[in-house]
Amino acid sequence: MFGSLSPLSINTEHGDTMKSAEAVSSPPVKPLLDEPRLTATIDTGYNRLLSVSCLSEDQVWTGGENETMKLLNLQSKLLTSIQTKSGRQPGGIAVTRDGDFVYTDPSKRTLNLIKNKKIQTVITLQGWVPLFFCCTASDDLLVTMVSDDLKQSKVVRYSGSTEKQSIQFDDQSRPLYSSGYNKYISENKNLDICVADYTASAVVVVNQSGKLRFRYTSHPSNTEPSFYPYGITTDSQSHILTADSNNHRIHILDQDGQFLRYIHCDLCRPFGLCVDIRDNLFVAECHTAKVKKIQYL
């Protein structure tokens, strides 16, 4: 999205319509760099790293295959750590617009908010397991979840603890998402809802109302092993970035699902992704347990 317009003011005289519109501010256009640059590497200390979420340009929350969630700076210094309430590994992690930390606990079917180092359970599900989630521009939460029998998946929008929207089927009543786990999610600047559906080997994008816009199943010329997207994030330019873990790279798409470019930067098994306010990309590498900060705009 290059810009937006305020509502039109229309005056009609003698059958002629005069329109005037005042453009509102929009992010400056940033071209993709020919060669993305690795600008920092953070050692997290996990055996396997699964998720990363930006608190600021130089501080990130991380989650791995144990019960400890860590806030680290660019020098790999541990700033604080939080144990999950259940003592099991977290699912998704994210930072709200107010800077509070939120995580899902699939073992307890809960979504929890950490405020002043105290854990508050915001949502407890029945019959469904919360997986990953994102905080939206309107301060809602979009949560991917799977049914207890692993046969159904959906995206649910919450305002606080109140369910506002459920997205599960397309116009022909067919499931939008595959069954199973590993469904990272991000809201784009145009309010599209983007899900990296690992089991379906696709990025599934619906609009704000939940209507299917497109599915991305890898670059048409791709002849390498199958595309299995893990983490997903979006930036100020409405790009969609998704982690192609099997092929050790990031796919960059435009907001309509057109492939633009790969990011390589010697990545190894990229999983979780996030973008800070300056469009720096943070990549959680699963097997090395490192977070890599990459400039690509």
N, C-alpha and C positions, 0 to 999 in steps of 0.2 A: 504494500500500500504506500503510494508516494505522497498522499495527502488526503484531506477530507474537506468537505464543505459544510458550512452551517446551513440551517433551513433556508429555503429560498423565500424571498419576499417578492410577490407578484402584484403588479398593478396593470389593470386593463383599461385602455382608452381607445374608443372607436374600433374595437375589434383587434387591436394590436396588444400583444402581451410583452411587457418589459420585465426582465428578470435580473435581479442583482444578488450576488452572494459574496459573503466575506469569508475568505479562506482562513481556517484556524491553523494553529501551529501543528507541524508534523515533524517527525524525526528527520534529521538531515540524511540524505542518501549516501550510503557508504558502499563503495564497490568491494567485491571480493578480492582479496590479495591473490596475486599469481602464485605465491608460495607462502602458505601459512607458517607461522613461526612459533616454536616452543619457547615460552618465556619463563616458566617455572615448573619445578617438579617437587611434589610433596610426598614424603614417605609416611604412610598412615600406620604401619605396624600391624595391619590385619594379615591373616593367612589368605583370605579372599575378600576383596573389596567389591561391594555391590552398588552403592549409591553415593552421590555427592549433591550438596545443595549449597548455594552461595549465600553467605551472610553479608559479605562485602567484597570489595575487589581483592582483598588479601586475607580473607578468612572464610573457611568452608566447613560445613558439617559433613561428616562421613558416617556411613553405616556398612558393616561387613557381616561375616558369619560368626558373630558372637553377640552378646547382649549389650555391649558397650558402644555408644555413639559418641564420636569425638569431634570437637571443634579445634581445628588446626590452622596455623597461619602458613604463609608461603615458605617459611624456613623450617617447616615440619614440627614446629613447637606446639605441644599440646596445651591449649588454653583452658579447656574444660572438658569434662566427660560426664555422660549421663547413662545410667543403667536402665534398661527397659523394666517396666513394672513386673513383667512375667518372668524375667530372667532368660528369655529366649531372644533370638535375633529379630531385629525389626524388619518390617516390609519396606514401605516407602518412607522417605524423609523429605521435609521441605521447610522453608522459612516463610512465614507470613509477611505481609506488607508492613506490619508493625515490628518485625524482627523476632517474633516468637518462633520457637521451634516446634514442629509437629511431626509425629511419626505414627505409622500403623503397626499394630501388633497382631499379626494373623493368628497366632496361637490363642489369643483371647478374643478375637473378632472385634477389636477396639481401635479407635483413632484417638490419639492422645496429644494434648497440648502441654508444653513445658513453659511455665511462666514463673520467673523468680526461682528457678531450679526445682519447682514443685510440679509433679505430674498430675494433670487433670484429664480424666477420661471424658471426651466430648461426645463420642458416638459409640454405641455398642450394638452390633448387628445380630440378627437371629436368622439362621439358615444360609448366611452368606459370609464369606471371608474377605476382608478388605486387603487389597494388594498395594497398589501405588496410587499416588494422588498428586494434584497440583493446586496451588492457590491462584485464584483468578484475579483479574483486574477489578472485579466488583467485590472482592473479599469473600467470595464463595469458595468451597472446596469441591473439586471434581475427583471422584474416587473410582478406580477400577476395582471390581470385585468378582468373585467366582462363587457359585453355589456350593454347598457342602458336598454334594455328590459329584462335583466337577463337571457337570453337564451344561451349565449355563454361565454366561458372563454378561456384565453390563457396566455402564458408567452411571453413577448417581451424583447429582449436584446437591450440595448441602449449604444452607445458610445457618451457621452455628451448628446446632444439632437437628435442624429441621430439614427434611428431604424436600427439595423443590422440583426436581426433574429426574426422570429415569430414562436412560437411552439404552435400548437393547435390540430393537428390530428395525429393519428397513421398511419401505412402503409396501413391500410384498410379504410382510410378516416373517421375513427370513432373518436369522441372527446376524447382527453386524459383526460380532466378535466370536472368535473360536473359544472353545472351552479350555480350561487349564490356566496355569499361572503365567507370570512374566508379561505383564501388560503395563508398561510405563506410559505416562500421560502428560500432555502439556497443552495449555491454551495459547493459541496464536493471537497476534495483535488484532486480527479481524474477527476475533472471538470464535474462530473454528476450534474444535476439540480434536486433538491429534493423539492417537493411540498407536504405540508400537506393539503390534500383536505378534509375539514371537512364534506361537504355534501355527498361525496362519501365514507366516513369512510375508507379512504385509504391514504397511502403515495405513491405518484406517482413519480417514478424516471426515467428520460430520460438521455441519454448521451449528450455530448457537441453539437452534431449535431441535437438533438431533437428526437432521436429514442428511443422508450420505452425500458427500461431495465427490470423493474419489478414494481409490485404493492404490497405493504405490507398492509394487512388488519387485523393485530393483531396476537398475538401468537396463534398457532394452538390449544393449550390446553385451551385457554381462555374460561371460562364459565360465565364470569361476563357480565354486561351490555355492550352494543355496544361500539365499538372503534370509538371515534370521535377526530381525531388529530387536535390540534391547532398549537402552535408554533413548529418550527423545526430549528435545527442547526446542524453543523458538527464540528469535531475536528481534531487535527493533525494526528490522527490515522485513519482517514477516517470513523470513526463511524458516524452514523446518529442518532440523538436524537430527539424524538418528544414527545410533551406533550399530554398525555391521560387525558384530563381534567375531564371527567365524573368519571374516576376511580382513580383520584388523584395520578398519577404516571407518570414517564418518561420511555419510551421504548428506549433501546439502541440496534441498529442494526449494523451489519457490512456493508461494502460498497456494498455487493451483496444482502442485504435485509434479511439476516438471523438474527433472534432474538438472542440477547446475554444475556440481563439482564434488570431488572427493577430498577429504582431509586424511592424510596418512601420518606424518610426523612420527614415524617409527612406533606407532601404537601397537599394543599387545592386549588382545581381548578387551576392547572397550565395552563397558557396561553402562553405568550411570552417566548422565550428562546434565550440565546446567550452564547458563549464561549469566554473567553479571550485568550491572547497569551500563557498562561500557562495551558490551558485546564481546568480552573475553570468554572463550569457551573453556570449561573445566571438564575433564574426562576422567572417570574412575576406571582404571585398568584392573580387571578382576584378579588375574594371576600374579601380577607384580605388586599389587596392593598400593600402587602409586596414583596420585591425582596429577594430571598434566594440565597446565594452563597454556592455552593456545590462542594466539592472535590470528584471526582469519579475515577480518574486515579492516 
